[in-house]
Amino acid sequence: MLINLKYYLIFVIVIFLTLGIGILIGLNMNSGEFLESQKTSLVSEIEQEFITLRNQNNYLLSRLNETDCEKNMYYDLSNKLFESYTYKKLTDKNICIIEMDSDWVYTDISELVEKAGAKVTTVITINSYDFDQADIQEFTNSDLGINNIFDKLVLDLCLQLDSQLLNKLDSMNIIDISNIPFYKSEYIIFASGDNAKDQKTIRFIDGMLKAIKNFQVKAVAIEKTDIKNTTMNLFKKQRISTIDNVDEITGNISLIEILAGAKGNFGCKDYADAMMPETLIDLKKLEEEQEN
């Protein structure tokens, strides 16, 4: 009886072990099928997401191309309108340009004002601000009202057209000069660089502005939008018109307007009072003229 009971217990244990093994095998098989199903579903979702992103990318590229076409169209239109608006607006005006930093070139400004009808008498590029050298100071003459080198420089550029000082400065590599002016200039354009913190630059600006006021020569200061150390505040304090975005179409218009008679401080930086002058076409006034 005990033996039979022993075999019976062993038989029951074997049955349960067999069931456990069967269940375990079944679970493993179902788990493999589940994982395979999940993997297939995940791959399908990724493929669908990729297709969606590709379609969106193609759409955005298409819109970008359309935007570029529109941008080019408006750019060409604005240039044509600008040329029409400024055509002969500066006729009979002689202008001198002083580039105050040899690292910043303003060749396009000469082309700009000449297209508007002005004549650029000369372009001077400052290489060094060592204007206090003895060889230069000999050009001053207080008896003639030339109290300092800046008086002499303004006179030579704008009024009396004496080339001795300019040639001397050029030979000393203090300046580069495009040509000796043969016409008197009524306007000086100060094309600023990124050297506003230099004390010699500040002294030069101060001296030139005093000379300009002494001899009643008109002036405007310009700079490009990416110049960080602006000098526009120095000119603004002396009530000189300024433009801090002359490399933009609005800055081009402001420059032409100032040379034509407008005044103010224009651009997009802190020292600007407005984006552009208010002397542009007055639509209300134009309508009234048409009605009359």
C-alpha positions as CSV (number, residue, x, y, z in Angstrom):
1,M,0.0,0.0,0.0
2,L,2.8,2.4,0.8
3,I,4.6,1.5,-2.4
4,N,1.5,2.2,-4.4
5,L,1.0,5.5,-2.7
6,K,4.6,6.4,-3.5
7,Y,4.2,5.6,-7.2
8,Y,0.9,7.6,-7.1
9,L,2.6,10.7,-5.7
10,I,5.4,10.4,-8.3
11,F,2.8,10.1,-11.0
12,V,1.0,13.2,-9.9
13,I,4.2,15.1,-9.6
14,V,5.2,14.1,-13.2
15,I,1.8,15.1,-14.5
16,F,2.2,18.6,-12.9
17,L,5.7,19.0,-14.2
18,T,4.6,18.1,-17.6
19,L,1.8,20.6,-17.4
20,G,4.2,23.3,-16.2
21,I,6.7,22.6,-19.0
22,G,3.9,22.6,-21.5
23,I,2.6,25.9,-20.2
24,L,6.1,27.4,-20.2
25,I,6.7,26.3,-23.8
26,G,3.3,27.7,-24.8
27,L,4.0,31.0,-23.2
28,N,7.4,31.3,-24.9
29,M,5.8,30.6,-28.3
30,N,3.0,33.2,-27.7
31,S,5.6,35.7,-26.5
32,G,7.7,35.2,-29.6
33,E,4.6,35.7,-31.8
34,F,3.7,38.8,-29.8
35,L,7.1,40.3,-30.1
36,E,7.2,39.6,-33.8
37,S,3.8,41.2,-34.2
38,Q,4.9,44.3,-32.2
39,K,8.1,44.5,-34.3
40,T,6.2,44.4,-37.5
41,S,3.7,47.0,-36.3
42,L,6.5,49.3,-35.2
43,V,8.3,49.0,-38.5
44,S,5.1,49.8,-40.3
45,E,4.6,52.9,-38.1
46,I,8.1,54.1,-38.7
47,E,7.8,53.6,-42.5
48,Q,4.5,55.6,-42.5
49,E,6.1,58.3,-40.4
50,F,9.0,58.5,-42.8
51,I,6.7,58.8,-45.7
52,T,4.8,61.6,-44.0
53,L,8.0,63.5,-43.1
54,R,9.3,63.1,-46.7
55,N,6.1,64.5,-48.1
56,Q,6.2,67.4,-45.7
57,N,9.9,68.0,-46.6
58,N,9.0,68.0,-50.3
59,Y,6.2,70.5,-49.6
60,L,8.4,72.8,-47.6
61,L,11.1,72.7,-50.3
62,S,8.5,73.6,-52.9
63,R,7.3,76.5,-50.7
64,L,10.9,77.6,-50.1
65,N,11.5,77.7,-53.9
66,E,8.4,79.7,-54.4
67,T,9.4,82.1,-51.6
68,D,12.9,82.5,-53.1
69,C,11.2,83.4,-56.4
70,E,8.9,85.9,-54.7
71,K,11.9,87.4,-52.8
72,N,13.9,87.8,-56.0
73,M,10.9,89.4,-57.7
74,Y,10.4,91.9,-54.9
75,Y,14.1,92.6,-54.8
76,D,14.2,93.4,-58.5
77,L,11.1,95.5,-58.2
78,S,12.4,97.5,-55.2
79,N,15.7,98.1,-57.1
80,K,13.8,99.4,-60.1
81,L,11.6,101.6,-58.0
82,F,14.6,102.9,-56.1
83,E,16.4,103.8,-59.3
84,S,13.3,105.5,-60.7
85,Y,12.8,107.4,-57.5
86,T,16.4,108.6,-57.1
87,Y,17.0,109.3,-60.8
88,K,18.8,112.7,-61.1
89,K,17.8,113.6,-57.5
90,L,21.4,114.6,-56.7
91,T,22.2,116.3,-60.0
92,D,24.9,119.0,-59.7
93,K,25.9,117.9,-56.1
94,N,29.6,117.2,-55.4
95,I,30.4,114.8,-52.6
96,C,33.5,113.7,-50.8
97,I,33.6,110.3,-49.0
98,I,35.9,109.6,-46.0
99,E,36.1,105.9,-45.2
100,M,37.1,105.9,-41.5
101,D,38.3,102.3,-41.3
102,S,40.3,100.5,-44.0
103,D,38.7,97.2,-43.0
104,W,35.3,98.5,-44.1
105,V,34.9,99.4,-47.8
106,Y,32.0,101.5,-49.1
107,T,32.6,101.3,-52.8
108,D,28.9,100.7,-53.4
109,I,28.1,104.2,-51.8
110,S,30.0,105.9,-54.6
111,E,28.1,104.0,-57.2
112,L,24.8,104.7,-55.4
113,V,25.1,108.5,-55.2
114,E,26.5,108.7,-58.8
115,K,23.5,106.8,-60.1
116,A,21.4,109.5,-58.4
117,G,23.3,112.2,-60.4
118,A,25.9,113.3,-57.9
119,K,29.6,113.5,-58.6
120,V,32.1,111.9,-56.1
121,T,35.0,114.3,-56.1
122,T,37.3,111.9,-54.1
123,V,37.3,109.0,-51.7
124,I,39.7,109.0,-48.8
125,T,40.4,105.9,-46.7
126,I,41.9,106.5,-43.2
127,N,44.8,104.0,-42.5
128,S,46.1,105.7,-39.4
129,Y,44.9,108.4,-37.1
130,D,48.4,109.8,-36.4
131,F,47.5,113.4,-37.4
132,D,49.5,114.9,-34.7
133,Q,52.9,114.3,-36.3
134,A,55.2,117.4,-36.7
135,D,55.5,117.0,-40.5
136,I,51.7,117.4,-40.7
137,Q,51.3,120.3,-38.3
138,E,53.3,122.6,-40.5
139,F,50.3,122.9,-42.7
140,T,48.4,124.8,-40.1
141,N,48.2,128.6,-40.1
142,S,46.2,130.4,-37.4
143,D,46.5,133.7,-39.3
144,L,44.6,132.2,-42.2
145,G,42.0,130.6,-39.8
146,I,43.6,127.2,-40.1
147,N,43.9,126.4,-36.4
148,N,44.5,122.7,-36.7
149,I,45.1,120.0,-39.3
150,F,41.3,119.2,-39.4
151,D,40.6,122.8,-40.6
152,K,43.2,122.4,-43.3
153,L,41.8,119.0,-44.3
154,V,38.2,120.2,-44.7
155,L,39.4,123.3,-46.6
156,D,41.4,121.2,-49.0
157,L,38.7,118.7,-49.6
158,C,35.7,121.0,-50.0
159,L,36.7,124.6,-50.5
160,Q,40.1,125.6,-51.8
161,L,41.3,122.3,-53.4
162,D,44.9,122.5,-52.3
163,S,46.5,119.0,-52.7
164,Q,49.7,119.5,-50.7
165,L,48.4,118.2,-47.4
166,L,46.5,115.3,-49.1
167,N,49.6,114.3,-51.0
168,K,51.7,114.5,-47.8
169,L,49.2,112.3,-45.9
170,D,49.1,109.8,-48.8
171,S,52.9,109.6,-48.9
172,M,53.0,108.9,-45.1
173,N,50.4,106.2,-45.6
174,I,48.1,107.9,-43.2
175,I,45.4,108.0,-45.9
176,D,44.7,106.4,-49.3
177,I,43.2,108.8,-51.7
178,S,41.4,107.8,-54.9
179,N,42.2,111.1,-56.7
180,I,42.9,114.7,-55.9
181,P,39.6,116.6,-56.0
182,F,39.2,119.1,-58.8
183,Y,35.7,120.2,-57.7
184,K,34.5,121.8,-54.5
185,S,32.4,119.4,-52.4
186,E,29.3,120.6,-50.6
187,Y,28.9,117.4,-48.6
188,I,31.2,115.0,-46.8
189,I,30.0,111.4,-46.2
190,F,31.7,109.9,-43.1
191,A,31.7,106.1,-43.7
192,S,32.2,104.7,-40.3
193,G,34.1,101.5,-39.3
194,D,34.1,99.3,-36.2
195,N,36.6,101.5,-34.2
196,A,34.3,103.7,-32.1
197,K,36.2,102.9,-28.9
198,D,39.6,104.1,-30.2
199,Q,40.5,107.5,-28.7
200,K,42.3,108.7,-31.8
201,T,39.1,108.0,-33.9
202,I,37.1,110.0,-31.4
203,R,39.5,112.9,-31.6
204,F,39.4,112.8,-35.4
205,I,35.6,112.9,-35.5
206,D,35.5,115.7,-33.0
207,G,38.1,117.8,-34.9
208,M,36.5,117.2,-38.3
209,L,33.0,118.1,-37.0
210,K,34.3,121.4,-35.5
211,A,36.0,122.2,-38.8
212,I,32.9,121.4,-40.7
213,K,30.9,123.8,-38.6
214,N,33.6,126.5,-38.9
215,F,33.5,126.4,-42.7
216,Q,29.7,125.5,-43.0
217,V,30.2,122.3,-44.9
218,K,27.4,119.8,-44.8
219,A,28.0,116.2,-43.6
220,V,26.3,112.9,-43.0
221,A,27.6,109.8,-41.1
222,I,26.8,106.3,-42.3
223,E,27.6,102.8,-41.2
224,K,26.5,99.2,-42.0
225,T,24.1,97.1,-39.9
226,D,26.7,94.6,-38.8
227,I,29.0,97.2,-37.2
228,K,28.8,96.7,-33.4
229,N,30.8,99.6,-32.0
230,T,28.8,102.4,-33.5
231,T,30.0,106.0,-33.9
232,M,26.6,107.3,-34.8
233,N,26.1,108.7,-31.3
234,L,29.2,110.9,-31.6
235,F,27.8,112.5,-34.8
236,K,24.3,112.7,-33.4
237,K,25.5,114.7,-30.4
238,Q,26.8,117.3,-32.9
239,R,23.5,117.3,-34.8
240,I,24.9,115.6,-37.8
241,S,22.5,113.4,-39.7
242,T,23.2,109.6,-39.4
243,I,22.3,106.4,-41.1
244,D,23.2,103.1,-39.4
245,N,21.8,100.7,-42.0
246,V,23.3,102.1,-45.3
247,D,23.7,98.5,-46.6
248,E,19.9,98.1,-46.8
249,I,17.5,99.6,-49.3
250,T,15.9,101.8,-46.6
251,G,19.3,103.1,-45.7
252,N,20.1,103.8,-49.3
253,I,16.9,105.9,-49.6
254,S,17.7,107.7,-46.3
255,L,21.1,108.6,-47.7
256,I,19.7,110.0,-50.9
257,E,17.1,112.0,-49.0
258,I,19.7,113.5,-46.6
259,L,22.0,114.5,-49.5
260,A,18.9,116.1,-51.1
261,G,18.1,118.1,-48.0
262,A,16.5,116.0,-45.4
263,K,17.9,115.8,-41.8
264,G,17.7,113.3,-39.0
265,N,19.0,110.1,-37.5
266,F,17.8,107.0,-39.3
267,G,18.1,103.2,-39.3
268,C,17.5,100.4,-36.9
269,K,19.9,100.8,-34.0
270,D,19.6,102.5,-30.7
271,Y,20.6,106.0,-31.8
272,A,18.1,106.1,-34.7
273,D,15.0,108.2,-34.3
274,A,13.2,106.7,-37.3
275,M,13.6,104.1,-40.0
276,M,13.5,106.6,-42.9
277,P,13.0,110.3,-43.5
278,E,9.4,111.7,-43.7
279,T,10.4,113.6,-46.8
280,L,9.4,110.7,-49.1
281,I,6.4,111.0,-51.4
282,D,3.4,112.4,-49.4
283,L,0.4,110.5,-50.8
284,K,-2.1,112.8,-49.2
285,K,-0.4,115.9,-50.7
286,L,-0.2,114.1,-54.1
287,E,-3.9,113.4,-54.0
288,E,-4.6,117.0,-53.2
289,E,-2.5,118.2,-56.1
290,Q,-4.2,115.7,-58.5
291,E,-7.7,117.0,-57.3
292,N,-6.7,120.6,-58.0
